[in-house]
Amino acid sequence: MTVLLAFGMGYSATETARRLSRQGWRIFGTGRSQLSLAEIAEHGFTAIPFGGAGVVSFELTDAILSATHLLTSVPPDEQGDPVLRVCAPLIAQSPTLQWVGYLSTIGVYGDHGGAWIDEETPVNPMSARSKARVAAEREWAELGARKGASVDIFRLAGIYGPGRSPFERLRMGESHRVFKPGQVFNRIHVDDIATTVIAGIERPCQPGETRIFNVTDDEPAPPQDVTAFAATLIGREPPPLLAFEQAQLSDMARSFYNENKRVKNERIKTGLGVTLRHPTYRDGLRAIADGLREPSGA
């Protein structure tokens, strides 16, 4: 039996696991809170507590030692990658593990002044969290090499999808359109993340090797254009433009505007055979809006 252990059963991992479950996979997923564990169980998966500290439970030990595939989206903390810190020895001992997927971020590339980049572009992380991501990528690759497992590192753009899109903020009156000249961002719909991860599983690299994939859409775009398009789809007036210098942004949100790049995604297409269902933000937002108009999504 093929068994997926998802460390951090969040938005992207849940969609991936749902698809694999329909194919007959057994799914284990970890969560930190009682709410997250309950949500994992509601999907029919085996929910396992994991907070990144302490002794590995018997339940988690059993999942690690029986998993054929491991997907982790747990971000690093001040001490590094929590999964590796606590579970690396057990993962290295697993008799069944074939493949590891690590959900990282295009933030590892840093700022490129709006220029196009690809997977061959050297990483140049600017923030502490992006530097920690680079270290975690390297450590997962090293563990895969020692273990003889195939490793795929997926560098994700800004994630969106049903329940996690501009529509929610627009309807709550919390949306804004921050304008910074020349600023663009790539995005990626959760459907296309799941498609790409499963393509990596179905077309693994050689045991002990590591591949890197940029998981982004085809069209990096100014954020104010995305919000305006979403507003028109639900019959709302777009929020007024607000200069970046005047915007009341959190430190994390402001840090995203310090990086400007256009990220190519050809490798997921040529290397994994992926065809994006939502190649631009317009495709993705239209699909979400269509779902909102259906009776079940009203």
C-alpha positions, 0 to 999 in steps of 0.5 A, a space after each residue: 500500500 502507498 502511504 503518505 505522511 504529511 507533516 503540516 496538513 495545511 491548505 496545499 497538503 490537504 488538497 494533495 492528500 484528498 486526491 491521493 486518497 481517492 486513488 486508494 492511498 492511506 493518509 497520515 497528517 500532522 497538526 498542532 491544535 485540536 482544531 487542525 487535528 479534527 479537520 484532518 480527521 474529517 477528511 478521513 485521514 489519520 490525524 497525529 499531533 506534532 508540535 515540533 518538540 518533545 519525544 516522538 509519539 508511538 503513533 507518529 513513529 509508526 507513521 514514519 516507519 510505514 510511509 512510502 511518501 513524505 510531504 512536509 510544509 512545516 516552516 522552519 522556526 528560530 532553531 531550524 526545521 522542526 521536522 528534521 530536528 525531531 524526526 530525522 533519525 527515524 526518517 533515515 531508518 524508514 524501511 519503506 520511504 521512497 520519496 520526499 516532497 518539501 514545500 518551500 517558497 520562491 522567496 529564497 531567490 530574493 529580489 531581482 528588480 522585476 527580472 525573469 528568473 528560473 531554477 538555475 538562478 542562485 538563491 539570495 534570501 533577504 529575510 531571516 525566514 527565507 534564509 531558514 528555508 534555504 537551509 531546510 532545503 539543503 538539509 532535506 536534500 542531504 537526508 534524501 541522499 543519505 537515505 536513498 530517497 528521491 527528493 523534490 523541492 517545490 518553491 511555491 509562489 503566492 498560494 490562493 484558491 477557494 476560501 483563500 482569495 481576494 474575494 474574502 477580503 473584498 466581502 469583509 471590506 478589508 481589501 486594499 490596492 497597494 500600488 508600488 511602481 513596477 511591482 509584480 508577484 507570481 501566484 499559484 492556485 492550490 489545484 495546480 500545486 496538488 497537480 504538480 506535487 502528484 506529478 513529482 510523485 508519479 515521475 520521481 527522480 533517481 533515489 538519492 537525487 534532488 530536484 527543484 521546481 518553481 511552482 508558479 503561474 504563467 503571468 506575474 502581475 501587479 497586486 492592484 490589478 488582481 484585486 481590481 479584477 476580483 472586484 469586478 467578478 463579484 460586482 464590487 467597486 475596486 478599492 482605491 489605490 493606495 501608495 505603498 509608502 502610505 499603506 498600513 502593512 504588517 512587517 511581513 506584508 511589507 517585506 514581500 514588497 521588498 522583493 520583485 521578480 518574475 519567476 519562470 515555471 517551464 521546468 514543471 511543464 517539461 520535466 513533470 508534464 504539468 499543464 496548469 489548470 489556472 495559468 493566470 490569476 484571471 483563470 483562477 479567480 474566474 473558477 473561484 467566482 463560478 464556485 461562489 455562484 453555485 447554490 452550494 457555495 452561496 
